[in-house]
Amino acid sequence: MKMARFAEIVEPEHVIIENVLGVRHDKNGVFDTTVEALLKLGYSVDTPLVKGEMIGVPQRRHRAFIVASKTKPLHQGYFDSALKAQYVRERSVRWACEDLLDLEQHSPMDVESKLSGVSKERVDWMFENGAYDLPDRFRPSCHRDKDHTYKSVYGRLYWDKPAWTITTGFLVMGQGRFLHPLRRRVITPHEAARLQFFPDFFDFGVQKRGGYAKMIGNAVPAKMAYAVALELLR
């Protein structure tokens, strides 16, 4: 609703809102309420689902968009053909990061996270057994014995497939599938930025490692925003 309020005050010609897929089923109905508010403000609206790997992002990042316009006659399904027109073959972790495999750690963006002793043991087991997901018996009790909503943890990326969704937790193997496919470590901020479609010339400024993780993990990959904005600018 904050974005709808922003649109009411600023009156932009176009509005693009991005969020996780679960927002469509938010118990407070924030998604539908925002659409209704934009319609009442005189915008036409479409709510496309954008899949990053379908348009060249080397990551399976699926996001719900609300796109509103005062000048484009949007409707449900308006962006379907535009997104199909931008389809490319899936790009892999290799495509994005191969040249960063053994990059010297001169920049904080390229410094590897230090693994604890028990984490090293888990990583070694996965590599020695050709595993891409750590069995429950090797996980800590919080991910083994208790109910939790996020099960995609202690995972390893595939070298020749798109990455799983990059989040702010990519510096920690217990917060997602962020183990490097070929090296016994989690991905670096530089590799995460590549998977988020940031060009190398993008300047993140001087940050603590957690700052890089927050900026990169919370970002909308530029290619996803481009795919939607391009159609509005035609």
C-alpha positions, 0 to 999 in steps of 0.5 A, a space after each residue: 500500500 505504500 507504493 500506491 500511496 506514493 503513486 497517489 502523491 507523486 502521480 508517475 506515468 508508470 509504476 513497477 512493484 516487485 515482490 516475492 511470489 508469496 505476496 499474492 497470498 498475503 493474509 492481509 491481502 496487501 497485493 490485491 489491495 494495492 492493485 485495487 488502489 492503483 485502479 482507483 487512481 486511474 491506472 491500468 494494471 497487469 500483474 505478471 509473474 517474471 521468471 529470471 532464468 527465462 530472460 537471461 538471469 543466471 538464477 531461478 528467481 521468480 517474482 510477482 510484479 504489479 505494473 501500472 500505467 496511465 498511458 499504456 492500456 494494460 490488462 491481465 496478460 498484457 506482458 505475456 507476449 513481451 516476456 516471451 519475446 525476450 526468452 533466451 536459453 538458460 544461463 548457468 553459474 558457469 556462464 556468470 562466474 567461471 572467470 572468478 574461480 580463483 580470483 585473488 582476494 584483493 577486494 572485499 567483494 572477493 573475500 571468501 567466508 571463513 567456515 567453522 570446523 563443523 561447516 568444513 566437515 559438512 562441505 567435505 562430506 558433500 563434495 566427497 559424496 557428490 551431494 548437492 543437498 546435505 542430508 538431515 542427519 548432518 544438519 544442526 537440530 534447528 534444521 533437523 528436528 524442528 518445523 521450519 518454513 525454509 528448507 532450502 539450506 545447506 545446498 550446493 549450486 550446480 555449475 551448469 544450471 542457473 543458481 537458486 534464488 540469491 538472498 541476503 544470506 548467501 554468505 552462510 551455507 546454512 541460510 540457503 543453497 549457496 555452496 560453490 559448485 567446484 570450490 569448498 566454500 560459499 559464493 563470494 559477494 562478487 559471484 552473488 552480484 554476477 548471479 544477480 546480473 550486476 555488471 562488474 563496473 557497478 560500485 557498491 561502495 565501501 561496506 562491511 560484508 553484511 552490507 554487501 549481502 543486504 544490498 545484493 540479496 535484496 536487489 531486483 536483477 537489472 534484467 528483470 526490471 529491464 524486461 518489464 520497463 522496456 515494454 512500457 517505454 515502447 
